[in-house]
Amino acid sequence: MCECKKQFYPLRFYVVDSEDSPLLGTKASQELNLVQRVGELKSSTLEYIKEEHSDVFENSSLGCLLVKYTIRLK
């Protein structure tokens, strides 16, 4: 059992011989309510982002650089 915020959760722990930092997986983090997945943006949030950063979303400049640029690949 693992205690977090005065609640107990049945979690599986793996003990390894390593000097690395402890790691808590995604599933355990969600079960402990430490993180929360967000599947989509609400339209009001999306509209706020578009309004707040309108210069980024202008049709004339979206995907375009103001200067000529060359990318060379090996």
N, CA, C and O atoms as a Tinker XYZ file with bonds, in Angstrom:
   296  protein
     1  N      0.846000   -1.180000    0.000000    73     2
     2  CA     0.000000    0.000000    0.000000    64     1     3
     3  C      0.894000    1.247000    0.000000    63     2     4     5
     4  O      1.948000    1.286000    0.634000    81     3
     5  N      0.441000    2.233000   -0.718000    73     3     6
     6  CA     1.159000    3.498000   -0.815000    64     5     7
     7  C      0.255000    4.594000   -0.278000    63     6     8     9
     8  O     -0.919000    4.668000   -0.641000    81     7
     9  N      0.795000    5.444000    0.585000    73     7    10
    10  CA     0.017000    6.545000    1.141000    64     9    11
    11  C      0.398000    7.836000    0.436000    63    10    12    13
    12  O      1.577000    8.160000    0.293000    81    11
    13  N     -0.622000    8.567000   -0.002000    73    11    14
    14  CA    -0.416000    9.851000   -0.653000    64    13    15
    15  C     -1.580000   10.747000   -0.282000    63    14    16    17
    16  O     -2.735000   10.397000   -0.523000    81    15
    17  N     -1.288000   11.897000    0.300000    73    15    18
    18  CA    -2.320000   12.855000    0.707000    64    17    19
    19  C     -3.375000   12.202000    1.607000    63    18    20    21
    20  O     -4.577000   12.400000    1.434000    81    19
    21  N     -2.890000   11.426000    2.560000    73    19    22
    22  CA    -3.725000   10.755000    3.575000    64    21    23
    23  C     -4.697000    9.733000    2.981000    63    22    24    25
    24  O     -5.693000    9.382000    3.614000    81    23
    25  N     -4.409000    9.256000    1.765000    73    23    26
    26  CA    -5.204000    8.201000    1.127000    64    25    27
    27  C     -4.255000    7.038000    0.835000    63    26    28    29
    28  O     -3.065000    7.246000    0.594000    81    27
    29  N     -4.785000    5.821000    0.857000    73    27    30
    30  CA    -3.979000    4.636000    0.595000    64    29    31
    31  C     -4.352000    4.035000   -0.750000    63    30    32    33
    32  O     -5.531000    3.945000   -1.091000    81    31
    33  N     -3.340000    3.621000   -1.516000    73    31    34
    34  CA    -3.524000    3.063000   -2.847000    64    33    35
    35  C     -2.699000    1.786000   -2.976000    63    34    36    37
    36  O     -1.553000    1.744000   -2.527000    81    35
    37  N     -3.266000    0.745000   -3.583000    73    35    38
    38  CA    -2.466000   -0.471000   -3.817000    64    37    39
    39  C     -1.610000   -0.282000   -5.078000    63    38    40    41
    40  O     -2.140000   -0.265000   -6.190000    81    39
    41  N     -0.322000   -0.144000   -4.909000    73    39    42
    42  CA     0.587000    0.033000   -6.041000    64    41    43
    43  C      1.663000   -1.037000   -6.013000    63    42    44    45
    44  O      2.010000   -1.557000   -4.952000    81    43
    45  N      2.185000   -1.361000   -7.181000    73    43    46
    46  CA     3.273000   -2.329000   -7.279000    64    45    47
    47  C      4.589000   -1.554000   -7.370000    63    46    48    49
    48  O      4.729000   -0.648000   -8.192000    81    47
    49  N      5.539000   -1.914000   -6.532000    73    47    50
    50  CA     6.848000   -1.274000   -6.530000    64    49    51
    51  C      7.902000   -2.260000   -7.010000    63    50    52    53
    52  O      7.864000   -3.442000   -6.669000    81    51
    53  N      8.837000   -1.765000   -7.801000    73    51    54
    54  CA     9.959000   -2.566000   -8.254000    64    53    55
    55  C     11.214000   -1.996000   -7.624000    63    54    56    57
    56  O     11.531000   -0.822000   -7.809000    81    55
    57  N     11.928000   -2.830000   -6.878000    73    55    58
    58  CA    13.159000   -2.404000   -6.214000    64    57    59
    59  C     14.320000   -2.881000   -7.069000    63    58    60    61
    60  O     14.441000   -4.070000   -7.363000    81    59
    61  N     15.181000   -1.934000   -7.468000    73    59    62
    62  CA    16.324000   -2.259000   -8.318000    64    61    63
    63  C     17.597000   -1.725000   -7.684000    63    62    64    65
    64  O     17.567000   -0.777000   -6.900000    81    63
    65  N     18.701000   -2.338000   -8.030000    73    63    66
    66  CA    20.002000   -1.906000   -7.532000    64    65    67
    67  C     20.528000   -0.833000   -8.474000    63    66    68    69
    68  O     21.178000   -1.139000   -9.473000    81    67
    69  N     20.243000    0.427000   -8.152000    73    67    70
    70  CA    20.626000    1.531000   -9.016000    64    69    71
    71  C     20.764000    2.802000   -8.194000    63    70    72    73
    72  O     20.131000    2.952000   -7.149000    81    71
    73  N     21.595000    3.712000   -8.676000    73    71    74
    74  CA    21.746000    4.997000   -8.001000    64    73    75
    75  C     20.909000    6.083000   -8.672000    63    74    76    77
    76  O     21.019000    7.258000   -8.320000    81    75
    77  N     20.068000    5.695000   -9.641000    73    75    78
    78  CA    19.203000    6.657000  -10.320000    64    77    79
    79  C     18.113000    7.145000   -9.389000    63    78    80    81
    80  O     17.845000    6.543000   -8.349000    81    79
    81  N     17.482000    8.253000   -9.781000    73    79    82
    82  CA    16.369000    8.804000   -9.011000    64    81    83
    83  C     15.161000    7.890000   -9.122000    63    82    84    85
    84  O     14.977000    7.236000  -10.148000    81    83
    85  N     14.335000    7.831000   -8.085000    73    83    86
    86  CA    13.117000    7.028000   -8.153000    64    85    87
    87  C     12.201000    7.549000   -9.258000    63    86    88    89
    88  O     12.186000    8.743000   -9.559000    81    87
    89  N     11.445000    6.641000   -9.851000    73    87    90
    90  CA    10.562000    7.004000  -10.952000    64    89    91
    91  C      9.163000    6.486000  -10.660000    63    90    92    93
    92  O      8.974000    5.320000  -10.316000    81    91
    93  N      8.199000    7.363000  -10.800000    73    91    94
    94  CA     6.801000    6.999000  -10.617000    64    93    95
    95  C      6.156000    6.988000  -11.989000    63    94    96    97
    96  O      6.208000    7.990000  -12.702000    81    95
    97  N      5.551000    5.880000  -12.371000    73    95    98
    98  CA     4.989000    5.733000  -13.703000    64    97    99
    99  C      3.715000    6.536000  -13.915000    63    98   100   101
   100  O      3.129000    7.071000  -12.974000    81    99
   101  N      3.300000    6.607000  -15.181000    73    99   102
   102  CA     2.104000    7.358000  -15.559000    64   101   103
   103  C      0.862000    6.810000  -14.868000    63   102   104   105
   104  O      0.067000    7.568000  -14.313000    81   103
   105  N      0.699000    5.495000  -14.903000    73   103   106
   106  CA    -0.495000    4.877000  -14.321000    64   105   107
   107  C     -0.590000    5.187000  -12.828000    63   106   108   109
   108  O     -1.652000    5.574000  -12.340000    81   107
   109  N      0.513000    5.020000  -12.107000    73   107   110
   110  CA     0.514000    5.299000  -10.671000    64   109   111
   111  C      0.270000    6.779000  -10.406000    63   110   112   113
   112  O     -0.450000    7.127000   -9.470000    81   111
   113  N      0.854000    7.644000  -11.206000    73   111   114
   114  CA     0.665000    9.091000  -11.038000    64   113   115
   115  C     -0.794000    9.478000  -11.218000    63   114   116   117
   116  O     -1.301000   10.344000  -10.505000    81   115
   117  N     -1.476000    8.837000  -12.175000    73   115   118
   118  CA    -2.888000    9.111000  -12.393000    64   117   119
   119  C     -3.741000    8.550000  -11.252000    63   118   120   121
   120  O     -4.683000    9.201000  -10.799000    81   119
   121  N     -3.407000    7.340000  -10.790000    73   119   122
   122  CA    -4.156000    6.733000   -9.690000    64   121   123
   123  C     -4.040000    7.559000   -8.408000    63   122   124   125
   124  O     -4.986000    7.634000   -7.624000    81   123
   125  N     -2.888000    8.169000   -8.203000    73   123   126
   126  CA    -2.667000    8.993000   -7.015000    64   125   127
   127  C     -3.188000   10.415000   -7.198000    63   126   128   129
   128  O     -3.050000   11.250000   -6.304000    81   127
   129  N     -3.782000   10.688000   -8.347000    73   127   130
   130  CA    -4.292000   12.021000   -8.683000    64   129   131
   131  C     -3.204000   13.092000   -8.625000    63   130   132   133
   132  O     -3.451000   14.225000   -8.213000    81   131
   133  N     -1.997000   12.713000   -9.046000    73   131   134
   134  CA    -0.893000   13.669000   -9.104000    64   133   135
   135  C     -0.854000   14.355000  -10.460000    63   134   136   137
   136  O     -0.408000   15.497000  -10.572000    81   135
   137  N     -1.323000   13.657000  -11.489000    73   135   138
   138  CA    -1.415000   14.218000  -12.834000    64   137   139
   139  C     -2.789000   13.892000  -13.394000    63   138   140   141
   140  O     -3.480000   12.996000  -12.910000    81   139
   141  N     -3.164000   14.623000  -14.402000    73   139   142
   142  CA    -4.471000   14.420000  -15.007000    64   141   143
   143  C     -4.324000   14.551000  -16.517000    63   142   144   145
   144  O     -3.721000   15.509000  -17.001000    81   143
   145  N     -4.867000   13.605000  -17.259000    73   143   146
   146  CA    -4.808000   13.657000  -18.722000    64   145   147
   147  C     -5.900000   14.568000  -19.244000    63   146   148   149
   148  O     -7.034000   14.549000  -18.766000    81   147
   149  N     -5.541000   15.356000  -20.221000    73   147   150
   150  CA    -6.511000   16.237000  -20.863000    64   149   151
   151  C     -6.614000   15.786000  -22.312000    63   150   152   153
   152  O     -5.636000   15.847000  -23.058000    81   151
   153  N     -7.794000   15.334000  -22.708000    73   151   154
   154  CA    -7.970000   14.792000  -24.041000    64   153   155
   155  C     -8.121000   15.849000  -25.114000    63   154   156   157
   156  O     -7.723000   15.623000  -26.257000    81   155
   157  N     -8.683000   16.988000  -24.779000    73   155   158
   158  CA    -8.906000   18.017000  -25.779000    64   157   159
   159  C     -9.035000   19.376000  -25.114000    63   158   160   161
   160  O     -9.324000   19.477000  -23.921000    81   159
   161  N     -8.818000   20.404000  -25.890000    73   159   162
   162  CA    -9.006000   21.762000  -25.394000    64   161   163
   163  C    -10.464000   22.154000  -25.523000    63   162   164   165
   164  O    -11.113000   21.816000  -26.513000    81   163
   165  N    -10.974000   22.845000  -24.557000    73   163   166
   166  CA   -12.326000   23.376000  -24.656000    64   165   167
   167  C    -12.314000   24.520000  -25.658000    63   166   168   169
   168  O    -11.315000   25.228000  -25.783000    81   167
   169  N    -13.402000   24.701000  -26.360000    73   167   170
   170  CA   -13.432000   25.729000  -27.407000    64   169   171
   171  C    -13.160000   27.117000  -26.834000    63   170   172   173
   172  O    -12.536000   27.942000  -27.500000    81   171
   173  N    -13.616000   27.389000  -25.612000    73   171   174
   174  CA   -13.356000   28.710000  -25.028000    64   173   175
   175  C    -11.862000   28.906000  -24.797000    63   174   176   177
   176  O    -11.350000   30.010000  -24.978000    81   175
   177  N    -11.155000   27.844000  -24.398000    73   175   178
   178  CA    -9.719000   27.923000  -24.200000    64   177   179
   179  C     -9.020000   28.123000  -25.540000    63   178   180   181
   180  O     -8.085000   28.915000  -25.653000    81   179
   181  N     -9.485000   27.396000  -26.553000    73   179   182
   182  CA    -8.897000   27.514000  -27.872000    64   181   183
   183  C     -9.082000   28.920000  -28.430000    63   182   184   185
   184  O     -8.157000   29.488000  -29.010000    81   183
   185  N    -10.270000   29.477000  -28.256000    73   183   186
   186  CA   -10.530000   30.846000  -28.721000    64   185   187
   187  C     -9.655000   31.851000  -27.981000    63   186   188   189
   188  O     -9.165000   32.809000  -28.579000    81   187
   189  N     -9.457000   31.635000  -26.686000    73   187   190
   190  CA    -8.601000   32.526000  -25.898000    64   189   191
   191  C     -7.161000   32.480000  -26.430000    63   190   192   193
   192  O     -6.508000   33.514000  -26.571000    81   191
   193  N     -6.683000   31.274000  -26.718000    73   191   194
   194  CA    -5.311000   31.129000  -27.229000    64   193   195
   195  C     -5.177000   31.826000  -28.572000    63   194   196   197
   196  O     -4.198000   32.533000  -28.815000    81   195
   197  N     -6.166000   31.628000  -29.454000    73   195   198
   198  CA    -6.119000   32.287000  -30.769000    64   197   199
   199  C     -6.123000   33.806000  -30.630000    63   198   200   201
   200  O     -5.411000   34.505000  -31.351000    81   199
   201  N     -6.921000   34.306000  -29.706000    73   199   202
   202  CA    -7.004000   35.751000  -29.514000    64   201   203
   203  C     -5.732000   36.303000  -28.882000    63   202   204   205
   204  O     -5.209000   37.329000  -29.317000    81   203
   205  N     -5.242000   35.623000  -27.862000    73   203   206
   206  CA    -4.063000   36.085000  -27.130000    64   205   207
   207  C     -2.808000   36.072000  -28.008000    63   206   208   209
   208  O     -1.938000   36.931000  -27.862000    81   207
   209  N     -2.716000   35.102000  -28.917000    73   207   210
   210  CA    -1.539000   34.955000  -29.770000    64   209   211
   211  C     -1.937000   35.075000  -31.238000    63   210   212   213
   212  O     -1.511000   34.269000  -32.065000    81   211
   213  N     -2.745000   36.068000  -31.559000    73   211   214
   214  CA    -3.288000   36.229000  -32.907000    64   213   215
   215  C     -2.200000   36.380000  -33.968000    63   214   216   217
   216  O     -2.395000   35.969000  -35.112000    81   215
   217  N     -1.055000   36.965000  -33.602000    73   215   218
   218  CA     0.011000   37.151000  -34.584000    64   217   219
   219  C      0.550000   35.821000  -35.105000    63   218   220   221
   220  O      1.026000   35.744000  -36.238000    81   219
   221  N      0.476000   34.793000  -34.295000    73   219   222
   222  CA     0.963000   33.471000  -34.696000    64   221   223
   223  C     -0.016000   32.801000  -35.658000    63   222   224   225
   224  O      0.393000   32.014000  -36.512000    81   223
   225  N     -1.306000   33.109000  -35.524000    73   223   226
   226  CA    -2.331000   32.424000  -36.294000    64   225   227
   227  C     -2.844000   33.210000  -37.500000    63   226   228   229
   228  O     -3.840000   32.819000  -38.109000    81   227
   229  N     -2.188000   34.294000  -37.848000    73   227   230
   230  CA    -2.588000   35.047000  -39.030000    64   229   231
   231  C     -2.334000   34.197000  -40.266000    63   230   232   233
   232  O     -1.273000   33.585000  -40.389000    81   231
   233  N     -3.305000   34.153000  -41.192000    73   231   234
   234  CA    -3.181000   33.318000  -42.392000    64   233   235
   235  C     -1.983000   33.687000  -43.244000    63   234   236   237
   236  O     -1.342000   32.810000  -43.823000    81   235
   237  N     -1.672000   34.973000  -43.329000    73   235   238
   238  CA    -0.588000   35.404000  -44.206000    64   237   239
   239  C      0.783000   34.963000  -43.709000    63   238   240   241
   240  O      1.703000   34.801000  -44.510000    81   239
   241  N      0.933000   34.766000  -42.404000    73   239   242
   242  CA     2.256000   34.421000  -41.887000    64   241   243
   243  C      2.357000   33.008000  -41.337000    63   242   244   245
   244  O      3.447000   32.576000  -40.960000    81   243
   245  N      1.264000   32.289000  -41.283000    73   243   246
   246  CA     1.290000   30.938000  -40.722000    64   245   247
   247  C      2.143000   30.028000  -41.589000    63   246   248   249
   248  O      1.857000   29.844000  -42.772000    81   247
   249  N      3.190000   29.459000  -41.007000    73   247   250
   250  CA     4.065000   28.551000  -41.735000    64   249   251
   251  C      5.093000   29.241000  -42.615000    63   250   252   253
   252  O      5.790000   28.575000  -43.381000    81   251
   253  N      5.203000   30.558000  -42.524000    73   251   254
   254  CA     6.130000   31.299000  -43.375000    64   253   255
   255  C      7.145000   32.054000  -42.540000    63   254   256   257
   256  O      6.826000   32.594000  -41.481000    81   255
   257  N      8.368000   32.081000  -43.031000    73   255   258
   258  CA     9.396000   32.910000  -42.408000    64   257   259
   259  C      9.486000   34.214000  -43.177000    63   258   260   261
   260  O      9.220000   34.249000  -44.378000    81   259
   261  N      9.855000   35.269000  -42.503000    73   259   262
   262  CA     9.949000   36.577000  -43.144000    64   261   263
   263  C     11.224000   36.735000  -43.960000    63   262   264   265
   264  O     11.342000   37.682000  -44.738000    81   263
   265  N     12.177000   35.827000  -43.798000    73   263   266
   266  CA    13.434000   35.872000  -44.549000    64   265   267
   267  C     13.646000   34.530000  -45.236000    63   266   268   269
   268  O     13.063000   33.522000  -44.835000    81   267
   269  N     14.486000   34.517000  -46.279000    73   267   270
   270  CA    14.809000   33.281000  -46.964000    64   269   271
   271  C     15.711000   32.453000  -46.054000    63   270   272   273
   272  O     16.653000   32.976000  -45.458000    81   271
   273  N     15.419000   31.170000  -45.953000    73   271   274
   274  CA    16.170000   30.295000  -45.051000    64   273   275
   275  C     16.410000   28.973000  -45.742000    63   274   276   277
   276  O     15.514000   28.437000  -46.395000    81   275
   277  N     17.622000   28.438000  -45.601000    73   275   278
   278  CA    17.971000   27.160000  -46.220000    64   277   279
   279  C     18.323000   26.158000  -45.127000    63   278   280   281
   280  O     19.075000   26.466000  -44.202000    81   279
   281  N     17.774000   24.967000  -45.249000    73   279   282
   282  CA    18.094000   23.884000  -44.314000    64   281   283
   283  C     18.844000   22.819000  -45.104000    63   282   284   285
   284  O     18.341000   22.331000  -46.117000    81   283
   285  N     20.018000   22.461000  -44.661000    73   283   286
   286  CA    20.828000   21.442000  -45.352000    64   285   287
   287  C     20.831000   20.171000  -44.498000    63   286   288   289
   288  O     21.105000   20.217000  -43.299000    81   287
   289  N     20.526000   19.057000  -45.121000    73   287   290
   290  CA    20.494000   17.770000  -44.439000    64   289   291
   291  C     21.638000   16.895000  -44.932000    63   290   292   293
   292  O     22.038000   16.976000  -46.093000    81   291
   293  N     22.144000   16.084000  -44.069000    73   291   294
   294  CA    23.206000   15.145000  -44.455000    64   293   295
   295  C     22.565000   13.888000  -44.998000    63   294   296
   296  O     23.268000   12.954000  -45.386000    81   295
